[in-house]
Amino acid sequence: MRHTEFWSRMEHHLGAAYARTWASQQVMADLDGRTVQEALDAGVSPKQVWLAVWERLGLPPSER
């Protein structure tokens, strides 16, 4: 997964105005206690970050 696809999915589920704010505020244990944005900035793959987001948001398996 590329960063563009990751952000497209984030915007689809959270809205364009809120996706980046949510990503900068949500600290997640699955990302070693980092926010979504911190994990991406640290080089964690967008796919791995998406799986953590997917789980946190409780999205259906089809969105995985």
Residue pairs with C-beta under 8 A, 6 or more apart in sequence:
1 45
1 46
1 47
1 50
2 46
3 40
3 46
5 46
6 40
6 46
6 47
6 49
6 50
7 19
7 20
9 50
9 63
10 19
10 20
10 22
10 23
10 36
10 53
11 19
13 19
13 57
13 59
13 63
14 22
20 37
22 36
23 35
23 36
23 37
23 40
24 35
24 36
24 37
25 35
26 35
26 36
26 56
27 33
27 34
27 35
28 34
28 35
28 36
28 39
28 52
28 53
28 56
30 51
30 52
30 55
30 56
31 38
31 39
31 44
31 49
31 52
32 39
34 42
34 44
36 49
36 52
36 53
39 48
39 49
39 52
40 46
40 49
51 64
54 63
54 64
